[in-house]
Amino acid sequence: MAVNAGNLTALQAKEILQDILQTLASEAVSEKITGARNQAGNDMVKYMQLVFPLVAQVQAEVIDKHGFYGEKASIVFMQLLKNLENQDPELVVLSARVRDYFLPQLGDPKDS
């Protein structure tokens, strides 16, 4: 589905987010992310160097398939998505699930 970036609908945004989540959960990508997370451990700098680029690449590839092209495609998509989140609570949930891939898993402070 090619999207006119200026006319992103909530339904299109859901489809794109679901596609991103499915790709991130695929066996090949999931193994890469798990390996990068394990290598980064609790080091936030390593996490940003190893995990963040993998997730960003997947997101960029998926949104490119949906008609968001160019250097700032991810930024444009995220801005349009943010505007649509006010209209549809499901978009907030899907966005949060994608965002969770970008952020490290936080341990229980009691374990420190």
DOBAMI-13445 format. One record per residue: chain; z, x, y of N, C-alpha, C, CB in turn. Coordinates in pm, 1 decimal, m for minus. Each point is the difference from the previous one (the first is absolute). Glycine has a CB too. Example, Ala and Ser with C-alpha at 12.3 -4.5 7.8 and 13.67 -1.06 7.14 Angstrom:
2
{unit:A, n.zz:780.0, n.xx:1319.0, n.yy:m569.0, ca.zz:0.0, ca.xx:m89.0, ca.yy:119.0, c.zz:0.0, c.xx:90.0, c.yy:120.0, cb.zz:124.6, cb.xx:m189.2, cb.yy:m117.3} .
{unit:A, n.zz:m196.6, n.xx:154.2, n.yy:222.3, ca.zz:6.0, ca.xx:82.0, ca.yy:119.0, c.zz:73.0, c.xx:m77.0, c.yy:109.0, cb.zz:m214.5, cb.xx:118.4, cb.yy:m62.8} .
END
This chain:
112
{unit:A, n.zz:0.0, n.xx:84.9, n.yy:m117.3, ca.zz:0.0, ca.xx:m84.9, ca.yy:117.3, c.zz:0.0, c.xx:89.4, c.yy:123.6, cb.zz:122.3, cb.xx:m186.0, cb.yy:m123.8} .
{unit:A, n.zz:m226.0, n.xx:180.6, n.yy:200.3, ca.zz:m2.9, ca.xx:73.0, ca.yy:126.5, c.zz:63.6, c.xx:m87.4, c.yy:106.8, cb.zz:m209.6, cb.xx:127.4, cb.yy:m67.2} .
{unit:A, n.zz:290.6, n.xx:m65.9, n.yy:149.3, ca.zz:74.1, ca.xx:m71.5, ca.yy:102.3, c.zz:m47.2, c.xx:46.8, c.yy:136.0, cb.zz:199.4, cb.xx:m25.8, cb.yy:m152.1} .
{unit:A, n.zz:m221.9, n.xx:m69.3, n.yy:241.2, ca.zz:m22.1, ca.xx:37.0, ca.yy:138.8, c.zz:138.1, c.xx:30.8, c.yy:55.7, cb.zz:m212.5, cb.xx:m145.2, cb.yy:26.8} .
{unit:A, n.zz:234.4, n.xx:271.0, n.yy:8.1, ca.zz:134.1, ca.xx:45.7, ca.yy:38.4, c.zz:62.7, c.xx:m83.6, c.yy:110.3, cb.zz:m68.4, cb.xx:226.8, cb.yy:m66.1} .
{unit:A, n.zz:m10.6, n.xx:m287.4, n.yy:150.9, ca.zz:54.3, ca.xx:m82.0, ca.yy:107.8, c.zz:41.5, c.xx:m138.2, c.yy:m45.1, cb.zz:m141.5, cb.xx:126.0, cb.yy:154.5} .
{unit:A, n.zz:100.7, n.xx:m164.9, n.yy:m274.9, ca.zz:25.4, ca.xx:m136.0, ca.yy:m47.0, c.zz:71.5, c.xx:m3.1, c.yy:m134.1, cb.zz:m201.0, cb.xx:m72.8, cb.yy:123.6} .
{unit:A, n.zz:299.3, n.xx:155.9, n.yy:m141.9, ca.zz:75.3, ca.xx:2.2, ca.yy:m124.5, c.zz:82.9, c.xx:m126.9, c.yy:m11.8, cb.zz:7.1, cb.xx:251.7, cb.yy:4.1} .
{unit:A, n.zz:m21.2, n.xx:m320.9, n.yy:m116.9, ca.zz:79.6, ca.xx:m120.1, ca.yy:m23.9, c.zz:119.6, c.xx:35.5, c.yy:m87.6, cb.zz:m205.2, cb.xx:m147.0, cb.yy:21.3} .
{unit:A, n.zz:302.1, n.xx:57.9, n.yy:m25.8, ca.zz:117.7, ca.xx:21.6, ca.yy:m84.5, c.zz:m40.9, c.xx:11.1, c.yy:m146.4, cb.zz:142.9, cb.xx:m125.5, cb.yy:164.8} .
{unit:A, n.zz:m237.0, n.xx:44.0, n.yy:m208.0, ca.zz:m46.6, ca.xx:4.8, ca.yy:m138.7, c.zz:m64.9, c.xx:134.5, c.yy:m30.7, cb.zz:m34.4, cb.xx:m248.6, cb.yy:3.2} .
{unit:A, n.zz:m48.8, n.xx:297.5, n.yy:86.2, ca.zz:m63.2, ca.xx:130.9, ca.yy:m19.8, c.zz:105.3, c.xx:110.5, c.yy:m2.9, cb.zz:m208.7, cb.xx:m82.7, cb.yy:114.4} .
{unit:A, n.zz:306.0, n.xx:74.9, n.yy:m25.3, ca.zz:106.4, ca.xx:100.6, ca.yy:3.9, c.zz:77.5, c.xx:m0.1, c.yy:m131.1, cb.zz:17.7, cb.xx:m25.8, cb.yy:249.6} .
{unit:A, n.zz:11.5, n.xx:m91.8, n.yy:m304.3, ca.zz:70.6, ca.xx:m8.7, ca.yy:m128.7, c.zz:m81.6, c.xx:65.4, c.yy:m110.4, cb.zz:111.2, cb.xx:m212.3, cb.yy:74.1} .
{unit:A, n.zz:m241.0, n.xx:184.7, n.yy:m75.9, ca.zz:m86.4, ca.xx:58.0, ca.yy:m102.6, c.zz:m2.0, c.xx:152.4, c.yy:9.6, cb.zz:m140.5, cb.xx:m207.9, cb.yy:3.0} .
{unit:A, n.zz:134.7, n.xx:260.4, n.yy:118.6, ca.zz:m2.0, ca.xx:144.5, ca.yy:19.6, c.zz:133.0, c.xx:60.8, c.yy:m43.4, cb.zz:m162.6, cb.xx:m26.3, cb.yy:190.7} .
{unit:A, n.zz:273.0, n.xx:m33.9, n.yy:m149.3, ca.zz:131.6, ca.xx:51.4, ca.yy:m38.4, c.zz:19.4, c.xx:m5.1, c.yy:m151.4, cb.zz:91.4, cb.xx:m74.8, cb.yy:221.1} .
{unit:A, n.zz:m135.2, n.xx:m33.6, n.yy:m283.2, ca.zz:11.7, ca.xx:m10.7, ca.yy:m145.4, c.zz:m85.9, c.xx:105.2, c.yy:m68.8, cb.zz:45.5, cb.xx:m245.6, cb.yy:21.5} .
{unit:A, n.zz:m162.5, n.xx:273.9, n.yy:34.4, ca.zz:m87.3, ca.xx:103.4, ca.yy:m54.7, c.zz:65.9, c.xx:137.8, c.yy:13.2, cb.zz:m203.0, cb.xx:m139.3, cb.yy:58.3} .
{unit:A, n.zz:265.8, n.xx:164.7, n.yy:56.5, ca.zz:71.5, ca.xx:126.2, ca.yy:19.6, c.zz:111.9, c.xx:13.0, c.yy:m103.6, cb.zz:m54.1, cb.xx:m4.3, cb.yy:247.8} .
{unit:A, n.zz:132.0, n.xx:m101.2, n.yy:m264.3, ca.zz:111.0, ca.xx:2.9, ca.yy:m95.6, c.zz:m48.3, c.xx:18.5, c.yy:m143.9, cb.zz:129.6, cb.xx:m146.9, cb.yy:154.5} .
{unit:A, n.zz:m238.3, n.xx:80.3, n.yy:m190.2, ca.zz:m54.4, ca.xx:15.7, ca.yy:m135.5, c.zz:m47.7, c.xx:143.0, c.yy:m23.1, cb.zz:m68.3, cb.xx:m241.9, cb.yy:m0.5} .
{unit:A, n.zz:4.9, n.xx:299.6, n.yy:101.3, ca.zz:m48.3, ca.xx:137.4, ca.yy:m12.5, c.zz:116.9, c.xx:97.2, c.yy:m11.0, cb.zz:m205.9, cb.xx:m60.2, cb.yy:130.7} .
{unit:A, n.zz:308.1, n.xx:40.0, n.yy:m48.1, ca.zz:118.0, ca.xx:86.5, ca.yy:m5.6, c.zz:71.5, c.xx:m10.6, c.yy:m134.1, cb.zz:24.7, cb.xx:m24.4, cb.yy:246.7} .
{unit:A, n.zz:m29.0, n.xx:m92.9, n.yy:m307.1, ca.zz:68.0, ca.xx:m22.7, ca.yy:m127.8, c.zz:m85.2, c.xx:40.6, c.yy:m119.7, cb.zz:123.7, cb.xx:m186.4, cb.yy:107.0} .
{unit:A, n.zz:m251.0, n.xx:219.6, n.yy:m83.5, ca.zz:m86.3, ca.xx:39.9, ca.yy:m111.2, c.zz:57.5, c.xx:125.5, c.yy:m65.6, cb.zz:m203.7, cb.xx:m100.4, cb.yy:114.3} .
{unit:A, n.zz:174.2, n.xx:117.6, n.yy:m240.3, ca.zz:61.2, ca.xx:108.9, ca.yy:m76.6, c.zz:m28.0, c.xx:137.1, c.yy:61.3, cb.zz:m22.2, cb.xx:m139.9, cb.yy:m204.4} .
{unit:A, n.zz:m101.9, n.xx:165.7, n.yy:240.4, ca.zz:m36.2, ca.xx:132.6, ca.yy:52.5, c.zz:70.7, c.xx:29.2, c.yy:131.8, cb.zz:m222.4, cb.xx:m19.1, cb.yy:m112.5} .
{unit:A, n.zz:221.8, n.xx:m76.9, n.yy:202.5, ca.zz:62.1, ca.xx:20.3, ca.yy:131.9, c.zz:151.6, c.xx:4.8, c.yy:m13.3, cb.zz:m193.1, cb.xx:m117.2, cb.yy:111.6} .
{unit:A, n.zz:246.9, n.xx:28.8, n.yy:m192.3, ca.zz:144.6, ca.xx:m4.5, ca.yy:m19.4, c.zz:52.3, c.xx:133.3, c.yy:m55.5, cb.zz:m15.0, cb.xx:m248.8, cb.yy:m39.3} .
{unit:A, n.zz:m59.0, n.xx:308.6, n.yy:m53.5, ca.zz:40.8, ca.xx:129.3, ca.yy:m55.5, c.zz:0.4, c.xx:108.2, c.yy:107.4, cb.zz:m93.4, cb.xx:m67.6, cb.yy:m222.5} .
{unit:A, n.zz:m8.9, n.xx:67.6, n.yy:307.8, ca.zz:m6.1, ca.xx:98.7, ca.yy:108.6, c.zz:117.4, c.xx:m17.4, c.yy:96.4, cb.zz:m250.9, cb.xx:5.2, cb.yy:m19.9} .
{unit:A, n.zz:279.0, n.xx:m129.9, n.yy:55.8, ca.zz:109.4, ca.xx:m26.5, ca.yy:93.8, c.zz:134.4, c.xx:38.6, c.yy:m61.9, cb.zz:m133.4, cb.xx:m187.6, cb.yy:103.3} .
{unit:A, n.zz:153.6, n.xx:152.6, n.yy:m228.8, ca.zz:124.4, ca.xx:34.6, ca.yy:m67.7, c.zz:16.7, c.xx:152.3, c.yy:m7.7, cb.zz:m13.6, cb.xx:m214.0, cb.yy:m133.8} .
{unit:A, n.zz:m93.8, n.xx:282.8, n.yy:101.9, ca.zz:5.5, ca.xx:145.7, ca.yy:m5.0, c.zz:33.5, c.xx:60.6, c.yy:135.7, cb.zz:m165.3, cb.xx:m5.2, cb.yy:m185.4} .
{unit:A, n.zz:102.7, n.xx:m48.1, n.yy:290.3, ca.zz:27.2, ca.xx:49.7, ca.yy:135.4, c.zz:143.8, c.xx:m30.5, c.yy:40.7, cb.zz:m242.0, cb.xx:m31.8, cb.yy:60.7} .
{unit:A, n.zz:290.8, n.xx:m87.1, n.yy:m94.8, ca.zz:139.6, ca.xx:m35.5, ca.yy:32.1, c.zz:97.1, c.xx:91.9, c.yy:m72.8, cb.zz:m68.2, cb.xx:m239.0, cb.yy:35.6} .
{unit:A, n.zz:40.3, n.xx:265.8, n.yy:m161.8, ca.zz:86.9, ca.xx:89.0, ca.yy:m77.0, c.zz:m0.3, c.xx:140.4, c.yy:58.1, cb.zz:m43.4, cb.xx:m136.4, cb.yy:m204.5} .
{unit:A, n.zz:m73.5, n.xx:182.4, n.yy:244.3, ca.zz:m10.6, ca.xx:133.7, ca.yy:57.8, c.zz:72.6, c.xx:8.1, c.yy:134.3, cb.zz:m219.7, cb.xx:30.7, cb.yy:m117.1} .
{unit:A, n.zz:212.9, n.xx:m138.0, n.yy:195.5, ca.zz:65.5, ca.xx:m1.9, ca.yy:131.5, c.zz:151.3, c.xx:m12.6, c.yy:m12.9, cb.zz:m205.5, cb.xx:m102.6, cb.yy:97.7} .
{unit:A, n.zz:250.1, n.xx:35.8, n.yy:m201.3, ca.zz:144.2, ca.xx:m20.1, ca.yy:m16.7, c.zz:59.0, c.xx:m70.4, c.yy:120.1, cb.zz:11.8, cb.xx:203.8, cb.yy:m142.3} .
{unit:A, n.zz:98.3, n.xx:m152.2, n.yy:193.8, ca.zz:67.4, ca.xx:m60.5, ca.yy:114.9, c.zz:m39.8, c.xx:64.9, c.yy:132.0, cb.zz:189.5, cb.xx:m55.8, cb.yy:m149.5} .
{unit:A, n.zz:m291.8, n.xx:139.9, n.yy:147.5, ca.zz:m44.2, ca.xx:70.8, ca.yy:120.0, c.zz:m101.3, c.xx:m86.6, c.yy:76.5, cb.zz:38.9, cb.xx:224.8, cb.yy:m113.8} .
{unit:A, n.zz:4.0, n.xx:m277.3, n.yy:227.5, ca.zz:m84.2, ca.xx:m91.0, ca.yy:77.1, c.zz:m127.9, c.xx:67.7, c.yy:48.0, cb.zz:205.1, cb.xx:m122.1, cb.yy:71.0} .
{unit:A, n.zz:m198.2, n.xx:248.9, n.yy:m34.0, ca.zz:m120.2, ca.xx:70.9, ca.yy:45.9, c.zz:m101.0, c.xx:10.2, c.yy:m114.1, cb.zz:137.3, cb.xx:131.5, cb.yy:167.2} .
{unit:A, n.zz:m90.0, n.xx:m95.4, n.yy:m285.8, ca.zz:m90.2, ca.xx:7.6, ca.yy:m115.3, c.zz:m56.4, c.xx:m138.2, c.yy:m33.4, cb.zz:130.0, cb.xx:196.9, cb.yy:m89.2} .
{unit:A, n.zz:m46.2, n.xx:m298.3, n.yy:103.1, ca.zz:m45.2, ca.xx:m136.5, ca.yy:m26.7, c.zz:m116.5, c.xx:m34.2, c.yy:92.7, cb.zz:232.9, cb.xx:m67.3, cb.yy:m74.3} .
{unit:A, n.zz:m217.7, n.xx:100.3, n.yy:202.1, ca.zz:m105.4, ca.xx:m29.0, ca.yy:97.1, c.zz:m124.5, c.xx:84.5, c.yy:m26.0, cb.zz:175.3, cb.xx:m60.3, cb.yy:168.0} .
{unit:A, n.zz:m157.9, n.xx:178.0, n.yy:m225.8, ca.zz:m113.5, ca.xx:86.9, ca.yy:m30.5, c.zz:m70.8, c.xx:m39.6, c.yy:m128.9, cb.zz:116.9, cb.xx:182.9, cb.yy:119.3} .
{unit:A, n.zz:m42.9, n.xx:m235.9, n.yy:m215.5, ca.zz:m56.1, ca.xx:m26.3, ca.yy:m131.9, c.zz:m31.3, c.xx:m147.0, c.yy:m27.5, cb.zz:125.2, cb.xx:196.3, cb.yy:m75.8} .
{unit:A, n.zz:m32.6, n.xx:m283.8, n.yy:108.2, ca.zz:m15.7, ca.xx:m141.2, ca.yy:m35.2, c.zz:m77.7, c.xx:m76.3, c.yy:107.2, cb.zz:214.8, cb.xx:11.6, cb.yy:m128.2} .
{unit:A, n.zz:m175.8, n.xx:5.3, n.yy:252.1, ca.zz:m62.5, ca.xx:m74.2, ca.yy:109.5, c.zz:m152.4, c.xx:12.7, c.yy:m0.9, cb.zz:207.2, cb.xx:35.8, cb.yy:134.1} .
{unit:A, n.zz:m262.7, n.xx:85.5, n.yy:m148.1, ca.zz:m147.0, ca.xx:10.1, ca.yy:0.7, c.zz:m66.7, c.xx:m73.9, c.yy:m116.0, cb.zz:25.9, cb.xx:219.2, cb.yy:112.1} .
{unit:A, n.zz:37.2, n.xx:m220.3, n.yy:m229.0, ca.zz:m57.3, ca.xx:m73.0, ca.yy:m113.6, c.zz:m8.3, c.xx:m149.7, c.yy:29.4, cb.zz:92.0, cb.xx:173.7, cb.yy:m156.3} .
{unit:A, n.zz:16.9, n.xx:m228.2, n.yy:206.8, ca.zz:4.0, ca.xx:m143.2, ca.yy:29.1, c.zz:m96.3, c.xx:m33.5, c.yy:113.8, cb.zz:239.9, cb.xx:m10.7, cb.yy:m77.6} .
{unit:A, n.zz:m243.0, n.xx:93.5, n.yy:179.9, ca.zz:m90.5, ca.xx:m23.2, ca.yy:113.4, c.zz:m145.5, c.xx:5.0, c.yy:m44.7, cb.zz:170.1, cb.xx:98.9, cb.yy:155.5} .
{unit:A, n.zz:m202.7, n.xx:m7.7, n.yy:m246.6, ca.zz:m136.8, ca.xx:10.0, ca.yy:m49.8, c.zz:m40.5, c.xx:m126.1, c.yy:m75.3, cb.zz:25.6, cb.xx:248.2, cb.yy:m15.2} .
{unit:A, n.zz:63.6, n.xx:m297.4, n.yy:m70.3, ca.zz:m28.6, ca.xx:m123.0, ca.yy:m74.2, c.zz:m21.4, c.xx:m115.2, c.yy:97.5, cb.zz:136.5, cb.xx:82.2, cb.yy:m196.2} .
{unit:A, n.zz:m47.0, n.xx:m94.7, n.yy:292.8, ca.zz:m13.0, ca.xx:m108.4, ca.yy:97.9, c.zz:m133.0, c.xx:10.9, c.yy:73.9, cb.zz:250.5, cb.xx:m8.1, cb.yy:26.6} .
{unit:A, n.zz:m286.6, n.xx:127.9, n.yy:17.5, ca.zz:m124.3, ca.xx:19.6, ca.yy:74.2, c.zz:m121.9, c.xx:m36.0, c.yy:m85.5, cb.zz:111.4, cb.xx:181.2, cb.yy:133.8} .
{unit:A, n.zz:m110.3, n.xx:m140.3, n.yy:m260.0, ca.zz:m112.1, ca.xx:m30.9, ca.yy:m89.2, c.zz:m13.9, c.xx:m150.2, c.yy:m22.3, cb.zz:32.0, cb.xx:221.1, cb.yy:m112.0} .
{unit:A, n.zz:79.7, n.xx:m288.6, n.yy:95.4, ca.zz:m4.7, ca.xx:m144.2, ca.yy:m25.0, c.zz:m46.4, c.xx:m74.7, c.yy:124.7, cb.zz:184.6, cb.xx:23.1, cb.yy:m169.2} .
{unit:A, n.zz:m129.5, n.xx:9.0, n.yy:284.0, ca.zz:m41.0, ca.xx:m75.4, ca.yy:118.5, c.zz:m144.6, c.xx:31.3, c.yy:37.8, cb.zz:237.7, cb.xx:m0.1, cb.yy:80.1} .
{unit:A, n.zz:m284.0, n.xx:120.3, n.yy:m114.6, ca.zz:m140.8, ca.xx:33.6, ca.yy:20.9, c.zz:m89.0, c.xx:m93.0, c.yy:m81.9, cb.zz:61.9, cb.xx:240.5, cb.yy:44.4} .
{unit:A, n.zz:m21.3, n.xx:m268.6, n.yy:m168.9, ca.zz:m76.3, ca.xx:m92.6, ca.yy:m85.3, c.zz:m6.8, c.xx:m139.4, c.yy:59.9, cb.zz:68.9, cb.xx:132.2, cb.yy:m199.1} .
{unit:A, n.zz:28.0, n.xx:m163.9, n.yy:283.6, ca.zz:7.4, ca.xx:m133.9, ca.yy:58.2, c.zz:m58.8, c.xx:m5.9, c.yy:141.1, cb.zz:202.8, cb.xx:m41.0, cb.yy:m138.2} .
{unit:A, n.zz:m271.0, n.xx:145.8, n.yy:178.8, ca.zz:m73.0, ca.xx:m5.4, ca.yy:125.8, c.zz:67.1, c.xx:65.5, c.yy:118.4, cb.zz:m93.2, cb.xx:m203.7, cb.yy:m85.3} .
{unit:A, n.zz:200.3, n.xx:275.1, n.yy:63.8, ca.zz:64.7, ca.xx:73.9, ca.yy:108.8, c.zz:m40.6, c.xx:146.2, c.yy:m13.9, cb.zz:198.0, cb.xx:m162.7, cb.yy:10.7} .
{unit:A, n.zz:m288.2, n.xx:204.8, n.yy:77.9, ca.zz:m56.4, ca.xx:134.3, ca.yy:m11.1, c.zz:45.6, c.xx:87.0, c.yy:115.3, cb.zz:m198.2, cb.xx:m92.8, cb.yy:m119.7} .
{unit:A, n.zz:190.5, n.xx:220.4, n.yy:97.3, ca.zz:20.8, ca.xx:93.5, ca.yy:108.4, c.zz:136.7, c.xx:64.1, c.yy:0.1, cb.zz:m158.4, cb.xx:m132.0, cb.yy:128.2} .
{unit:A, n.zz:171.6, n.xx:222.5, n.yy:m35.0, ca.zz:118.7, ca.xx:83.6, ca.yy:11.0, c.zz:127.4, c.xx:m80.1, c.yy:25.6, cb.zz:m146.5, cb.xx:180.4, cb.yy:84.3} .
{unit:A, n.zz:136.1, n.xx:m288.5, n.yy:m8.9, ca.zz:119.2, ca.xx:m77.5, ca.yy:37.6, c.zz:8.8, c.xx:m133.1, c.yy:m74.4, cb.zz:m8.6, cb.xx:107.4, cb.yy:224.5} .
{unit:A, n.zz:m60.0, n.xx:m117.6, n.yy:m336.7, ca.zz:m5.2, ca.xx:m125.7, ca.yy:m74.4, c.zz:138.0, c.xx:m47.9, c.yy:m42.2, cb.zz:m225.8, cb.xx:63.6, cb.yy:m79.8} .
{unit:A, n.zz:308.5, n.xx:27.9, n.yy:30.5, ca.zz:134.3, ca.xx:m38.7, ca.yy:m44.6, c.zz:83.2, c.xx:m52.6, c.yy:115.8, cb.zz:m12.1, cb.xx:171.4, cb.yy:m181.5} .
{unit:A, n.zz:m1.5, n.xx:m108.4, n.yy:295.8, ca.zz:75.7, ca.xx:m43.5, ca.yy:118.0, c.zz:m44.6, c.xx:m138.2, c.yy:43.7, cb.zz:27.8, cb.xx:238.1, cb.yy:71.8} .
{unit:A, n.zz:m159.1, n.xx:m258.9, n.yy:m67.9, ca.zz:m53.5, ca.xx:m130.7, ca.yy:39.8, c.zz:47.3, c.xx:m107.4, c.yy:m96.3, cb.zz:m201.5, cb.xx:110.3, cb.yy:101.4} .
{unit:A, n.zz:191.6, n.xx:m82.1, n.yy:m232.2, ca.zz:43.6, ca.xx:m97.4, ca.yy:m99.1, c.zz:147.5, c.xx:m33.2, c.yy:16.8, cb.zz:m173.9, cb.xx:85.3, cb.yy:m157.5} .
{unit:A, n.zz:258.0, n.xx:16.8, n.yy:173.2, ca.zz:143.3, ca.xx:m24.0, ca.yy:13.2, c.zz:34.3, c.xx:m78.2, c.yy:126.3, cb.zz:40.1, cb.xx:209.7, cb.yy:m126.6} .
{unit:A, n.zz:m111.6, n.xx:m186.2, n.yy:235.5, ca.zz:23.9, ca.xx:m75.6, ca.yy:123.0, c.zz:m37.3, c.xx:m146.7, c.yy:m18.1, cb.zz:m42.1, cb.xx:207.2, cb.yy:134.6} .
{unit:A, n.zz:m73.4, n.xx:m231.2, n.yy:m196.7, ca.zz:m40.6, ca.xx:m138.7, ca.yy:m25.2, c.zz:96.8, c.xx:m67.4, c.yy:m96.6, cb.zz:m240.3, cb.xx:62.1, cb.yy:40.2} .
{unit:A, n.zz:282.5, n.xx:10.7, n.yy:m140.3, ca.zz:94.9, ca.xx:m53.5, ca.yy:m97.4, c.zz:131.1, c.xx:m37.1, c.yy:67.0, cb.zz:m106.1, cb.xx:138.3, cb.yy:m178.8} .
{unit:A, n.zz:154.5, n.xx:m52.7, n.yy:264.7, ca.zz:126.7, ca.xx:m27.2, ca.yy:70.6, c.zz:m8.9, c.xx:m130.7, c.yy:78.1, cb.zz:44.3, cb.xx:247.3, cb.yy:17.7} .
{unit:A, n.zz:m158.0, n.xx:m271.5, n.yy:46.1, ca.zz:m19.2, ca.xx:m125.0, ca.yy:74.5, c.zz:0.0, c.xx:m121.8, c.yy:m92.9, cb.zz:m131.5, cb.xx:127.0, cb.yy:171.7} .
{unit:A, n.zz:76.8, n.xx:m110.0, n.yy:m291.8, ca.zz:m7.0, ca.xx:m111.9, ca.yy:m94.6, c.zz:133.0, c.xx:m28.3, c.yy:m69.2, cb.zz:m238.5, cb.xx:56.1, cb.yy:m35.1} .
{unit:A, n.zz:324.8, n.xx:44.4, n.yy:28.2, ca.zz:128.9, ca.xx:m18.3, ca.yy:m68.8, c.zz:82.3, c.xx:m112.1, c.yy:62.5, cb.zz:m2.1, cb.xx:242.2, cb.yy:m60.1} .
{unit:A, n.zz:m16.0, n.xx:m267.6, n.yy:188.1, ca.zz:73.2, ca.xx:m109.3, ca.yy:66.1, c.zz:m43.6, c.xx:m136.3, c.yy:m51.8, cb.zz:23.2, cb.xx:142.7, cb.yy:203.3} .
{unit:A, n.zz:m142.6, n.xx:m150.9, n.yy:m258.6, ca.zz:m54.8, ca.xx:m126.6, ca.yy:m46.7, c.zz:26.2, c.xx:m26.9, c.yy:m148.1, cb.zz:m173.5, cb.xx:23.9, cb.yy:173.7} .
{unit:A, n.zz:201.3, n.xx:81.3, n.yy:m250.0, ca.zz:9.9, ca.xx:m17.4, ca.yy:m144.7, c.zz:108.4, c.xx:91.4, c.yy:m57.6, cb.zz:m244.3, cb.xx:m62.8, cb.yy:m9.7} .
{unit:A, n.zz:355.3, n.xx:6.8, n.yy:m34.4, ca.zz:109.2, ca.xx:81.0, ca.yy:m53.8, c.zz:m38.7, c.xx:80.2, c.yy:m124.6, cb.zz:155.4, cb.xx:m169.1, cb.yy:92.1} .
{unit:A, n.zz:m253.9, n.xx:122.2, n.yy:m167.1, ca.zz:m42.9, ca.xx:74.2, ca.yy:m118.9, c.zz:m59.2, c.xx:136.2, c.yy:38.8, cb.zz:m44.3, cb.xx:m218.2, cb.yy:m118.8} .
{unit:A, n.zz:m18.9, n.xx:224.1, n.yy:235.2, ca.zz:m53.6, ca.xx:127.1, ca.yy:47.7, c.zz:112.2, c.xx:99.8, c.yy:28.1, cb.zz:m196.3, cb.xx:m121.6, cb.yy:98.1} .
{unit:A, n.zz:307.7, n.xx:71.7, n.yy:m49.2, ca.zz:115.6, ca.xx:87.8, ca.yy:26.1, c.zz:47.9, c.xx:61.8, c.yy:m130.8, cb.zz:68.1, cb.xx:m140.8, cb.yy:199.2} .
{unit:A, n.zz:m61.4, n.xx:60.3, n.yy:m303.9, ca.zz:46.4, ca.xx:47.3, ca.yy:m130.4, c.zz:m98.1, c.xx:102.2, c.yy:m57.8, cb.zz:115.7, cb.xx:m220.9, cb.yy:m39.6} .
{unit:A, n.zz:m244.6, n.xx:190.2, n.yy:44.0, ca.zz:m100.3, ca.xx:92.2, ca.yy:m53.0, c.zz:m2.0, c.xx:130.9, c.yy:78.8, cb.zz:m136.8, cb.xx:m196.0, cb.yy:m76.1} .
{unit:A, n.zz:147.2, n.xx:186.2, n.yy:206.6, ca.zz:3.4, ca.xx:119.7, ca.yy:85.0, c.zz:119.8, c.xx:87.5, c.yy:m34.1, cb.zz:m115.4, cb.xx:m126.8, cb.yy:182.6} .
{unit:A, n.zz:228.5, n.xx:64.0, n.yy:m204.7, ca.zz:121.5, ca.xx:73.9, ca.yy:m34.1, c.zz:m16.2, c.xx:71.7, c.yy:m134.1, cb.zz:137.5, cb.xx:m166.5, cb.yy:129.5} .
{unit:A, n.zz:m204.3, n.xx:101.7, n.yy:m223.6, ca.zz:m22.2, ca.xx:63.1, ca.yy:m130.5, c.zz:m89.0, c.xx:123.0, c.yy:12.9, cb.zz:26.3, cb.xx:m223.0, cb.yy:m110.8} .
{unit:A, n.zz:m128.9, n.xx:215.1, n.yy:195.5, ca.zz:m85.8, ca.xx:116.5, ca.yy:24.0, c.zz:80.0, c.xx:108.5, c.yy:71.0, cb.zz:m205.2, cb.xx:m147.8, cb.yy:12.7} .
{unit:A, n.zz:280.7, n.xx:109.5, n.yy:88.5, ca.zz:80.1, ca.xx:95.3, ca.yy:77.9, c.zz:100.2, c.xx:74.0, c.yy:m89.0, cb.zz:m25.8, cb.xx:m146.8, cb.yy:202.4} .
{unit:A, n.zz:77.8, n.xx:79.6, n.yy:m303.8, ca.zz:95.3, ca.xx:63.0, ca.yy:m91.2, c.zz:m59.9, c.xx:121.3, c.yy:m71.6, cb.zz:108.2, cb.xx:m222.6, cb.yy:m30.7} .
{unit:A, n.zz:m240.4, n.xx:221.7, n.yy:10.9, ca.zz:m64.5, ca.xx:114.9, ca.yy:m63.2, c.zz:2.8, c.xx:121.8, c.yy:92.3, cb.zz:m147.7, cb.xx:m156.0, cb.yy:m130.4} .
{unit:A, n.zz:146.8, n.xx:133.0, n.yy:261.3, ca.zz:m1.1, ca.xx:108.7, ca.yy:96.8, c.zz:137.8, c.xx:63.0, c.yy:18.8, cb.zz:m189.2, cb.xx:m113.2, cb.yy:113.5} .
{unit:A, n.zz:293.2, n.xx:37.9, n.yy:m144.2, ca.zz:135.7, ca.xx:45.7, ca.yy:27.8, c.zz:69.1, c.xx:45.0, c.yy:m127.9, cb.zz:11.9, cb.xx:m155.6, cb.yy:195.5} .
{unit:A, n.zz:74.0, n.xx:256.9, n.yy:m184.8, ca.zz:71.5, ca.xx:44.8, ca.yy:m119.4, c.zz:103.3, c.xx:m103.0, c.yy:m43.8, cb.zz:m35.4, cb.xx:237.8, cb.yy:69.4} .
{unit:A, n.zz:63.2, n.xx:m237.5, n.yy:m198.0, ca.zz:104.3, ca.xx:m87.2, ca.yy:m53.2, c.zz:134.1, c.xx:56.8, c.yy:46.3, cb.zz:m141.4, cb.xx:m67.3, cb.yy:m204.3} .
{unit:A, n.zz:221.4, n.xx:m16.2, n.yy:265.0, ca.zz:130.0, ca.xx:45.8, ca.yy:48.1, c.zz:103.8, c.xx:m19.1, c.yy:m110.3, cb.zz:m62.1, cb.xx:m57.1, cb.yy:239.4} .
{unit:A, n.zz:139.7, n.xx:159.7, n.yy:m260.3, ca.zz:106.1, ca.xx:m8.1, ca.yy:m99.6, c.zz:122.1, c.xx:m68.3, c.yy:59.0, cb.zz:m85.4, cb.xx:208.0, cb.yy:m111.0} .
{unit:A, n.zz:177.7, n.xx:m238.4, n.yy:27.3, ca.zz:125.5, ca.xx:m59.6, ca.yy:42.3, c.zz:81.2, c.xx:106.3, c.yy:73.1, cb.zz:m2.3, cb.xx:m164.1, cb.yy:m194.5} .
{unit:A, n.zz:48.6, n.xx:136.5, n.yy:317.5, ca.zz:77.6, ca.xx:99.0, ca.yy:75.1, c.zz:123.4, c.xx:47.7, c.yy:m75.2, cb.zz:m81.8, cb.xx:m105.2, cb.yy:208.2} .
{unit:A, n.zz:133.6, n.xx:24.1, n.yy:m299.1, ca.zz:117.4, ca.xx:39.1, ca.yy:m78.2, c.zz:m32.1, c.xx:115.6, c.yy:m94.1, cb.zz:85.1, cb.xx:m234.9, cb.yy:14.1} .
{unit:A, n.zz:m215.7, n.xx:249.9, n.yy:m47.5, ca.zz:m41.3, ca.xx:107.5, ca.yy:m92.2, c.zz:m12.9, c.xx:134.6, c.yy:68.9, cb.zz:m118.9, cb.xx:m169.8, cb.yy:m134.2} .
{unit:A, n.zz:133.1, n.xx:175.0, n.yy:266.1, ca.zz:m18.8, ca.xx:126.3, ca.yy:73.5, c.zz:121.0, c.xx:89.3, c.yy:m11.9, cb.zz:m150.1, cb.xx:m116.5, cb.yy:158.9} .
END
